[in-house]
Amino acid sequence: MRKKNDLPSKPCAHCGRPMVWRKAWARTWDEVLYCSDRCRQEAKSSRHSEAPKSKA
């Protein structure tokens, strides 16, 4: 069995907190960007609010 310190980790794209590899993310670890649903939702809402508004 591996120790938690031996597992890979990377920072959350929104809050910057370190995320440690989880078995649930085994197949998609390279695609995982956010540490939680909350960070994913906040990042999504901040992207929409920062998008430039086009004038028609």
CHARMM internal coordinates of N, CA and C (Angstrom, degrees):
IC EDIT
DIST 1 N 1 CA 1.4603
DIST 1 CA 1 C 1.5262
ANGL 1 N 1 CA 1 C 108.85
DIST 1 C 2 N 1.3157
ANGL 1 CA 1 C 2 N 116.48
DIHE 1 N 1 CA 1 C 2 N 139.25
DIST 2 N 2 CA 1.4623
ANGL 1 C 2 N 2 CA 121.88
DIHE 1 CA 1 C 2 N 2 CA -179.45
DIST 2 CA 2 C 1.5150
ANGL 2 N 2 CA 2 C 111.22
DIHE 1 C 2 N 2 CA 2 C -83.64
DIST 2 C 3 N 1.3031
ANGL 2 CA 2 C 3 N 114.48
DIHE 2 N 2 CA 2 C 3 N 148.99
DIST 3 N 3 CA 1.4593
ANGL 2 C 3 N 3 CA 119.65
DIHE 2 CA 2 C 3 N 3 CA 173.26
DIST 3 CA 3 C 1.5199
ANGL 3 N 3 CA 3 C 108.35
DIHE 2 C 3 N 3 CA 3 C -85.87
DIST 3 C 4 N 1.3124
ANGL 3 CA 3 C 4 N 116.59
DIHE 3 N 3 CA 3 C 4 N 154.94
DIST 4 N 4 CA 1.4576
ANGL 3 C 4 N 4 CA 120.99
DIHE 3 CA 3 C 4 N 4 CA -177.67
DIST 4 CA 4 C 1.5331
ANGL 4 N 4 CA 4 C 111.58
DIHE 3 C 4 N 4 CA 4 C -60.18
DIST 4 C 5 N 1.3265
ANGL 4 CA 4 C 5 N 117.33
DIHE 4 N 4 CA 4 C 5 N -32.84
DIST 5 N 5 CA 1.4571
ANGL 4 C 5 N 5 CA 120.67
DIHE 4 CA 4 C 5 N 5 CA 179.23
DIST 5 CA 5 C 1.5225
ANGL 5 N 5 CA 5 C 112.85
DIHE 4 C 5 N 5 CA 5 C -67.19
DIST 5 C 6 N 1.3357
ANGL 5 CA 5 C 6 N 116.97
DIHE 5 N 5 CA 5 C 6 N -22.37
DIST 6 N 6 CA 1.4599
ANGL 5 C 6 N 6 CA 121.12
DIHE 5 CA 5 C 6 N 6 CA -179.21
DIST 6 CA 6 C 1.5216
ANGL 6 N 6 CA 6 C 112.85
DIHE 5 C 6 N 6 CA 6 C -84.53
DIST 6 C 7 N 1.3312
ANGL 6 CA 6 C 7 N 118.20
DIHE 6 N 6 CA 6 C 7 N -13.51
DIST 7 N 7 CA 1.4583
ANGL 6 C 7 N 7 CA 121.54
DIHE 6 CA 6 C 7 N 7 CA -177.62
DIST 7 CA 7 C 1.5283
ANGL 7 N 7 CA 7 C 110.42
DIHE 6 C 7 N 7 CA 7 C -77.91
DIST 7 C 8 N 1.3387
ANGL 7 CA 7 C 8 N 117.51
DIHE 7 N 7 CA 7 C 8 N 148.14
DIST 8 N 8 CA 1.4654
ANGL 7 C 8 N 8 CA 119.55
DIHE 7 CA 7 C 8 N 8 CA 178.21
DIST 8 CA 8 C 1.5220
ANGL 8 N 8 CA 8 C 111.24
DIHE 7 C 8 N 8 CA 8 C -67.99
DIST 8 C 9 N 1.3235
ANGL 8 CA 8 C 9 N 115.75
DIHE 8 N 8 CA 8 C 9 N 153.49
DIST 9 N 9 CA 1.4607
ANGL 8 C 9 N 9 CA 120.45
DIHE 8 CA 8 C 9 N 9 CA 177.73
DIST 9 CA 9 C 1.5213
ANGL 9 N 9 CA 9 C 108.72
DIHE 8 C 9 N 9 CA 9 C -143.17
DIST 9 C 10 N 1.3312
ANGL 9 CA 9 C 10 N 115.83
DIHE 9 N 9 CA 9 C 10 N 162.00
DIST 10 N 10 CA 1.4592
ANGL 9 C 10 N 10 CA 122.18
DIHE 9 CA 9 C 10 N 10 CA 176.09
DIST 10 CA 10 C 1.5163
ANGL 10 N 10 CA 10 C 108.32
DIHE 9 C 10 N 10 CA 10 C -157.78
DIST 10 C 11 N 1.3317
ANGL 10 CA 10 C 11 N 118.22
DIHE 10 N 10 CA 10 C 11 N 158.99
DIST 11 N 11 CA 1.4596
ANGL 10 C 11 N 11 CA 120.57
DIHE 10 CA 10 C 11 N 11 CA -177.29
DIST 11 CA 11 C 1.5346
ANGL 11 N 11 CA 11 C 111.82
DIHE 10 C 11 N 11 CA 11 C -79.83
DIST 11 C 12 N 1.3198
ANGL 11 CA 11 C 12 N 115.57
DIHE 11 N 11 CA 11 C 12 N 149.71
DIST 12 N 12 CA 1.4570
ANGL 11 C 12 N 12 CA 122.13
DIHE 11 CA 11 C 12 N 12 CA 174.74
DIST 12 CA 12 C 1.5260
ANGL 12 N 12 CA 12 C 108.19
DIHE 11 C 12 N 12 CA 12 C -68.11
DIST 12 C 13 N 1.3237
ANGL 12 CA 12 C 13 N 117.25
DIHE 12 N 12 CA 12 C 13 N 138.69
DIST 13 N 13 CA 1.4640
ANGL 12 C 13 N 13 CA 121.45
DIHE 12 CA 12 C 13 N 13 CA -178.17
DIST 13 CA 13 C 1.5245
ANGL 13 N 13 CA 13 C 112.54
DIHE 12 C 13 N 13 CA 13 C -70.02
DIST 13 C 14 N 1.3221
ANGL 13 CA 13 C 14 N 118.22
DIHE 13 N 13 CA 13 C 14 N -19.80
DIST 14 N 14 CA 1.4677
ANGL 13 C 14 N 14 CA 121.22
DIHE 13 CA 13 C 14 N 14 CA -178.13
DIST 14 CA 14 C 1.5199
ANGL 14 N 14 CA 14 C 112.34
DIHE 13 C 14 N 14 CA 14 C -99.06
DIST 14 C 15 N 1.3201
ANGL 14 CA 14 C 15 N 117.33
DIHE 14 N 14 CA 14 C 15 N -54.66
DIST 15 N 15 CA 1.4662
ANGL 14 C 15 N 15 CA 120.16
DIHE 14 CA 14 C 15 N 15 CA -173.80
DIST 15 CA 15 C 1.5270
ANGL 15 N 15 CA 15 C 113.53
DIHE 14 C 15 N 15 CA 15 C -100.28
DIST 15 C 16 N 1.3178
ANGL 15 CA 15 C 16 N 117.89
DIHE 15 N 15 CA 15 C 16 N -16.79
DIST 16 N 16 CA 1.4460
ANGL 15 C 16 N 16 CA 121.28
DIHE 15 CA 15 C 16 N 16 CA 178.56
DIST 16 CA 16 C 1.5220
ANGL 16 N 16 CA 16 C 115.28
DIHE 15 C 16 N 16 CA 16 C 84.10
DIST 16 C 17 N 1.3079
ANGL 16 CA 16 C 17 N 118.09
DIHE 16 N 16 CA 16 C 17 N -0.33
DIST 17 N 17 CA 1.4712
ANGL 16 C 17 N 17 CA 120.66
DIHE 16 CA 16 C 17 N 17 CA 177.95
DIST 17 CA 17 C 1.5218
ANGL 17 N 17 CA 17 C 109.53
DIHE 16 C 17 N 17 CA 17 C -67.02
DIST 17 C 18 N 1.3222
ANGL 17 CA 17 C 18 N 117.30
DIHE 17 N 17 CA 17 C 18 N 146.13
DIST 18 N 18 CA 1.4678
ANGL 17 C 18 N 18 CA 119.00
DIHE 17 CA 17 C 18 N 18 CA 177.98
DIST 18 CA 18 C 1.5304
ANGL 18 N 18 CA 18 C 111.12
DIHE 17 C 18 N 18 CA 18 C -72.54
DIST 18 C 19 N 1.3156
ANGL 18 CA 18 C 19 N 115.57
DIHE 18 N 18 CA 18 C 19 N 135.54
DIST 19 N 19 CA 1.4656
ANGL 18 C 19 N 19 CA 121.54
DIHE 18 CA 18 C 19 N 19 CA 176.12
DIST 19 CA 19 C 1.5210
ANGL 19 N 19 CA 19 C 107.60
DIHE 18 C 19 N 19 CA 19 C -110.21
DIST 19 C 20 N 1.3079
ANGL 19 CA 19 C 20 N 116.74
DIHE 19 N 19 CA 19 C 20 N 133.53
DIST 20 N 20 CA 1.4604
ANGL 19 C 20 N 20 CA 121.93
DIHE 19 CA 19 C 20 N 20 CA 177.88
DIST 20 CA 20 C 1.5232
ANGL 20 N 20 CA 20 C 107.90
DIHE 19 C 20 N 20 CA 20 C -100.87
DIST 20 C 21 N 1.3194
ANGL 20 CA 20 C 21 N 115.57
DIHE 20 N 20 CA 20 C 21 N 141.97
DIST 21 N 21 CA 1.4567
ANGL 20 C 21 N 21 CA 122.35
DIHE 20 CA 20 C 21 N 21 CA -179.44
DIST 21 CA 21 C 1.5177
ANGL 21 N 21 CA 21 C 111.22
DIHE 20 C 21 N 21 CA 21 C -51.85
DIST 21 C 22 N 1.3336
ANGL 21 CA 21 C 22 N 115.56
DIHE 21 N 21 CA 21 C 22 N 137.96
DIST 22 N 22 CA 1.4697
ANGL 21 C 22 N 22 CA 122.23
DIHE 21 CA 21 C 22 N 22 CA 175.99
DIST 22 CA 22 C 1.5208
ANGL 22 N 22 CA 22 C 108.77
DIHE 21 C 22 N 22 CA 22 C -122.93
DIST 22 C 23 N 1.3084
ANGL 22 CA 22 C 23 N 116.16
DIHE 22 N 22 CA 22 C 23 N 151.41
DIST 23 N 23 CA 1.4596
ANGL 22 C 23 N 23 CA 120.06
DIHE 22 CA 22 C 23 N 23 CA -179.62
DIST 23 CA 23 C 1.5302
ANGL 23 N 23 CA 23 C 111.11
DIHE 22 C 23 N 23 CA 23 C -60.83
DIST 23 C 24 N 1.3246
ANGL 23 CA 23 C 24 N 117.13
DIHE 23 N 23 CA 23 C 24 N -33.78
DIST 24 N 24 CA 1.4638
ANGL 23 C 24 N 24 CA 121.09
DIHE 23 CA 23 C 24 N 24 CA 179.03
DIST 24 CA 24 C 1.5319
ANGL 24 N 24 CA 24 C 111.43
DIHE 23 C 24 N 24 CA 24 C -63.52
DIST 24 C 25 N 1.3379
ANGL 24 CA 24 C 25 N 116.65
DIHE 24 N 24 CA 24 C 25 N -24.89
DIST 25 N 25 CA 1.4666
ANGL 24 C 25 N 25 CA 121.39
DIHE 24 CA 24 C 25 N 25 CA -179.78
DIST 25 CA 25 C 1.5271
ANGL 25 N 25 CA 25 C 112.39
DIHE 24 C 25 N 25 CA 25 C -96.64
DIST 25 C 26 N 1.3019
ANGL 25 CA 25 C 26 N 118.31
DIHE 25 N 25 CA 25 C 26 N 10.27
DIST 26 N 26 CA 1.4670
ANGL 25 C 26 N 26 CA 121.98
DIHE 25 CA 25 C 26 N 26 CA -173.09
DIST 26 CA 26 C 1.5293
ANGL 26 N 26 CA 26 C 112.26
DIHE 25 C 26 N 26 CA 26 C -55.46
DIST 26 C 27 N 1.3035
ANGL 26 CA 26 C 27 N 118.10
DIHE 26 N 26 CA 26 C 27 N -44.12
DIST 27 N 27 CA 1.4767
ANGL 26 C 27 N 27 CA 120.93
DIHE 26 CA 26 C 27 N 27 CA -177.74
DIST 27 CA 27 C 1.5174
ANGL 27 N 27 CA 27 C 113.06
DIHE 26 C 27 N 27 CA 27 C -81.01
DIST 27 C 28 N 1.3209
ANGL 27 CA 27 C 28 N 117.19
DIHE 27 N 27 CA 27 C 28 N -24.04
DIST 28 N 28 CA 1.4684
ANGL 27 C 28 N 28 CA 120.00
DIHE 27 CA 27 C 28 N 28 CA -173.38
DIST 28 CA 28 C 1.5242
ANGL 28 N 28 CA 28 C 113.20
DIHE 27 C 28 N 28 CA 28 C -119.52
DIST 28 C 29 N 1.3252
ANGL 28 CA 28 C 29 N 118.36
DIHE 28 N 28 CA 28 C 29 N 22.60
DIST 29 N 29 CA 1.4689
ANGL 28 C 29 N 29 CA 120.94
DIHE 28 CA 28 C 29 N 29 CA -174.94
DIST 29 CA 29 C 1.5273
ANGL 29 N 29 CA 29 C 111.99
DIHE 28 C 29 N 29 CA 29 C -56.23
DIST 29 C 30 N 1.3168
ANGL 29 CA 29 C 30 N 118.47
DIHE 29 N 29 CA 29 C 30 N -38.38
DIST 30 N 30 CA 1.4633
ANGL 29 C 30 N 30 CA 121.21
DIHE 29 CA 29 C 30 N 30 CA 179.94
DIST 30 CA 30 C 1.5318
ANGL 30 N 30 CA 30 C 112.06
DIHE 29 C 30 N 30 CA 30 C -68.04
DIST 30 C 31 N 1.3237
ANGL 30 CA 30 C 31 N 117.40
DIHE 30 N 30 CA 30 C 31 N -24.51
DIST 31 N 31 CA 1.4563
ANGL 30 C 31 N 31 CA 121.96
DIHE 30 CA 30 C 31 N 31 CA -178.52
DIST 31 CA 31 C 1.5279
ANGL 31 N 31 CA 31 C 113.46
DIHE 30 C 31 N 31 CA 31 C -91.79
DIST 31 C 32 N 1.3244
ANGL 31 CA 31 C 32 N 117.40
DIHE 31 N 31 CA 31 C 32 N -14.83
DIST 32 N 32 CA 1.4639
ANGL 31 C 32 N 32 CA 121.54
DIHE 31 CA 31 C 32 N 32 CA -178.01
DIST 32 CA 32 C 1.5260
ANGL 32 N 32 CA 32 C 109.14
DIHE 31 C 32 N 32 CA 32 C -70.40
DIST 32 C 33 N 1.3482
ANGL 32 CA 32 C 33 N 116.44
DIHE 32 N 32 CA 32 C 33 N 123.78
DIST 33 N 33 CA 1.4608
ANGL 32 C 33 N 33 CA 121.36
DIHE 32 CA 32 C 33 N 33 CA -179.04
DIST 33 CA 33 C 1.5171
ANGL 33 N 33 CA 33 C 112.86
DIHE 32 C 33 N 33 CA 33 C -114.73
DIST 33 C 34 N 1.3261
ANGL 33 CA 33 C 34 N 117.39
DIHE 33 N 33 CA 33 C 34 N -30.71
DIST 34 N 34 CA 1.4559
ANGL 33 C 34 N 34 CA 121.48
DIHE 33 CA 33 C 34 N 34 CA -171.71
DIST 34 CA 34 C 1.5226
ANGL 34 N 34 CA 34 C 110.95
DIHE 33 C 34 N 34 CA 34 C -117.98
DIST 34 C 35 N 1.3415
ANGL 34 CA 34 C 35 N 115.79
DIHE 34 N 34 CA 34 C 35 N 147.59
DIST 35 N 35 CA 1.4590
ANGL 34 C 35 N 35 CA 120.75
DIHE 34 CA 34 C 35 N 35 CA -177.18
DIST 35 CA 35 C 1.5229
ANGL 35 N 35 CA 35 C 112.83
DIHE 34 C 35 N 35 CA 35 C -78.99
DIST 35 C 36 N 1.3354
ANGL 35 CA 35 C 36 N 117.43
DIHE 35 N 35 CA 35 C 36 N -19.41
DIST 36 N 36 CA 1.4645
ANGL 35 C 36 N 36 CA 119.70
DIHE 35 CA 35 C 36 N 36 CA -176.29
DIST 36 CA 36 C 1.5228
ANGL 36 N 36 CA 36 C 110.21
DIHE 35 C 36 N 36 CA 36 C -154.85
DIST 36 C 37 N 1.3234
ANGL 36 CA 36 C 37 N 115.19
DIHE 36 N 36 CA 36 C 37 N 168.46
DIST 37 N 37 CA 1.4650
ANGL 36 C 37 N 37 CA 120.30
DIHE 36 CA 36 C 37 N 37 CA 175.44
DIST 37 CA 37 C 1.5273
ANGL 37 N 37 CA 37 C 110.24
DIHE 36 C 37 N 37 CA 37 C -63.36
DIST 37 C 38 N 1.3131
ANGL 37 CA 37 C 38 N 116.22
DIHE 37 N 37 CA 37 C 38 N -36.66
DIST 38 N 38 CA 1.4643
ANGL 37 C 38 N 38 CA 120.07
DIHE 37 CA 37 C 38 N 38 CA 179.98
DIST 38 CA 38 C 1.5376
ANGL 38 N 38 CA 38 C 111.22
DIHE 37 C 38 N 38 CA 38 C -60.80
DIST 38 C 39 N 1.3197
ANGL 38 CA 38 C 39 N 117.30
DIHE 38 N 38 CA 38 C 39 N -45.76
DIST 39 N 39 CA 1.4651
ANGL 38 C 39 N 39 CA 120.49
DIHE 38 CA 38 C 39 N 39 CA 178.70
DIST 39 CA 39 C 1.5357
ANGL 39 N 39 CA 39 C 110.79
DIHE 38 C 39 N 39 CA 39 C -63.86
DIST 39 C 40 N 1.3340
ANGL 39 CA 39 C 40 N 116.67
DIHE 39 N 39 CA 39 C 40 N -39.70
DIST 40 N 40 CA 1.4607
ANGL 39 C 40 N 40 CA 120.14
DIHE 39 CA 39 C 40 N 40 CA 179.23
DIST 40 CA 40 C 1.5279
ANGL 40 N 40 CA 40 C 110.33
DIHE 39 C 40 N 40 CA 40 C -61.99
DIST 40 C 41 N 1.3411
ANGL 40 CA 40 C 41 N 117.07
DIHE 40 N 40 CA 40 C 41 N -44.75
DIST 41 N 41 CA 1.4596
ANGL 40 C 41 N 41 CA 121.24
DIHE 40 CA 40 C 41 N 41 CA -179.28
DIST 41 CA 41 C 1.5226
ANGL 41 N 41 CA 41 C 111.89
DIHE 40 C 41 N 41 CA 41 C -67.53
DIST 41 C 42 N 1.3390
ANGL 41 CA 41 C 42 N 117.55
DIHE 41 N 41 CA 41 C 42 N -41.83
DIST 42 N 42 CA 1.4603
ANGL 41 C 42 N 42 CA 120.74
DIHE 41 CA 41 C 42 N 42 CA 179.25
DIST 42 CA 42 C 1.5223
ANGL 42 N 42 CA 42 C 111.45
DIHE 41 C 42 N 42 CA 42 C -65.89
DIST 42 C 43 N 1.3220
ANGL 42 CA 42 C 43 N 116.99
DIHE 42 N 42 CA 42 C 43 N -39.02
DIST 43 N 43 CA 1.4599
ANGL 42 C 43 N 43 CA 120.50
DIHE 42 CA 42 C 43 N 43 CA 178.19
DIST 43 CA 43 C 1.5215
ANGL 43 N 43 CA 43 C 110.30
DIHE 42 C 43 N 43 CA 43 C -65.99
DIST 43 C 44 N 1.3210
ANGL 43 CA 43 C 44 N 116.53
DIHE 43 N 43 CA 43 C 44 N -40.55
DIST 44 N 44 CA 1.4584
ANGL 43 C 44 N 44 CA 120.92
DIHE 43 CA 43 C 44 N 44 CA 179.29
DIST 44 CA 44 C 1.5239
ANGL 44 N 44 CA 44 C 110.62
DIHE 43 C 44 N 44 CA 44 C -64.52
DIST 44 C 45 N 1.3350
ANGL 44 CA 44 C 45 N 117.78
DIHE 44 N 44 CA 44 C 45 N -43.38
DIST 45 N 45 CA 1.4613
ANGL 44 C 45 N 45 CA 120.53
DIHE 44 CA 44 C 45 N 45 CA -179.18
DIST 45 CA 45 C 1.5270
ANGL 45 N 45 CA 45 C 111.08
DIHE 44 C 45 N 45 CA 45 C -70.03
DIST 45 C 46 N 1.3344
ANGL 45 CA 45 C 46 N 117.83
DIHE 45 N 45 CA 45 C 46 N -34.56
DIST 46 N 46 CA 1.4662
ANGL 45 C 46 N 46 CA 119.33
DIHE 45 CA 45 C 46 N 46 CA 179.03
DIST 46 CA 46 C 1.5259
ANGL 46 N 46 CA 46 C 111.08
DIHE 45 C 46 N 46 CA 46 C -72.18
DIST 46 C 47 N 1.3277
ANGL 46 CA 46 C 47 N 117.81
DIHE 46 N 46 CA 46 C 47 N -30.24
DIST 47 N 47 CA 1.4758
ANGL 46 C 47 N 47 CA 120.17
DIHE 46 CA 46 C 47 N 47 CA 176.24
DIST 47 CA 47 C 1.5168
ANGL 47 N 47 CA 47 C 110.42
DIHE 46 C 47 N 47 CA 47 C -66.55
DIST 47 C 48 N 1.3373
ANGL 47 CA 47 C 48 N 117.15
DIHE 47 N 47 CA 47 C 48 N -39.98
DIST 48 N 48 CA 1.4543
ANGL 47 C 48 N 48 CA 120.52
DIHE 47 CA 47 C 48 N 48 CA -178.86
DIST 48 CA 48 C 1.5311
ANGL 48 N 48 CA 48 C 111.36
DIHE 47 C 48 N 48 CA 48 C -70.74
DIST 48 C 49 N 1.3074
ANGL 48 CA 48 C 49 N 117.78
DIHE 48 N 48 CA 48 C 49 N -35.40
DIST 49 N 49 CA 1.4645
ANGL 48 C 49 N 49 CA 120.51
DIHE 48 CA 48 C 49 N 49 CA -178.59
DIST 49 CA 49 C 1.5342
ANGL 49 N 49 CA 49 C 111.31
DIHE 48 C 49 N 49 CA 49 C -75.98
DIST 49 C 50 N 1.3519
ANGL 49 CA 49 C 50 N 117.72
DIHE 49 N 49 CA 49 C 50 N -24.71
DIST 50 N 50 CA 1.4623
ANGL 49 C 50 N 50 CA 121.00
DIHE 49 CA 49 C 50 N 50 CA 179.94
DIST 50 CA 50 C 1.5256
ANGL 50 N 50 CA 50 C 112.37
DIHE 49 C 50 N 50 CA 50 C -87.39
DIST 50 C 51 N 1.3311
ANGL 50 CA 50 C 51 N 117.96
DIHE 50 N 50 CA 50 C 51 N -12.71
DIST 51 N 51 CA 1.4560
ANGL 50 C 51 N 51 CA 120.68
DIHE 50 CA 50 C 51 N 51 CA -176.95
DIST 51 CA 51 C 1.5293
ANGL 51 N 51 CA 51 C 109.42
DIHE 50 C 51 N 51 CA 51 C -65.25
DIST 51 C 52 N 1.3345
ANGL 51 CA 51 C 52 N 116.45
DIHE 51 N 51 CA 51 C 52 N 135.28
DIST 52 N 52 CA 1.4663
ANGL 51 C 52 N 52 CA 119.41
DIHE 51 CA 51 C 52 N 52 CA 179.91
DIST 52 CA 52 C 1.5276
ANGL 52 N 52 CA 52 C 110.80
DIHE 51 C 52 N 52 CA 52 C -66.41
DIST 52 C 53 N 1.3130
ANGL 52 CA 52 C 53 N 115.93
DIHE 52 N 52 CA 52 C 53 N 138.30
DIST 53 N 53 CA 1.4478
ANGL 52 C 53 N 53 CA 121.29
DIHE 52 CA 52 C 53 N 53 CA 179.69
DIST 53 CA 53 C 1.5260
ANGL 53 N 53 CA 53 C 108.46
DIHE 52 C 53 N 53 CA 53 C -87.47
DIST 53 C 54 N 1.3173
ANGL 53 CA 53 C 54 N 116.04
DIHE 53 N 53 CA 53 C 54 N 128.66
DIST 54 N 54 CA 1.4553
ANGL 53 C 54 N 54 CA 119.66
DIHE 53 CA 53 C 54 N 54 CA -179.65
DIST 54 CA 54 C 1.5208
ANGL 54 N 54 CA 54 C 109.53
DIHE 53 C 54 N 54 CA 54 C -87.31
DIST 54 C 55 N 1.3162
ANGL 54 CA 54 C 55 N 115.00
DIHE 54 N 54 CA 54 C 55 N 141.76
DIST 55 N 55 CA 1.4571
ANGL 54 C 55 N 55 CA 119.79
DIHE 54 CA 54 C 55 N 55 CA 178.31
DIST 55 CA 55 C 1.5119
ANGL 55 N 55 CA 55 C 109.21
DIHE 54 C 55 N 55 CA 55 C -95.07
DIST 55 C 56 N 1.3112
ANGL 55 CA 55 C 56 N 116.55
DIHE 55 N 55 CA 55 C 56 N 126.85
DIST 56 N 56 CA 1.4710
ANGL 55 C 56 N 56 CA 120.45
DIHE 55 CA 55 C 56 N 56 CA -176.56
DIST 56 CA 56 C 1.5068
ANGL 56 N 56 CA 56 C 111.28
DIHE 55 C 56 N 56 CA 56 C -104.93
END
COOR INIT
IC SEED 1 N 1 CA 1 C
IC BUILD
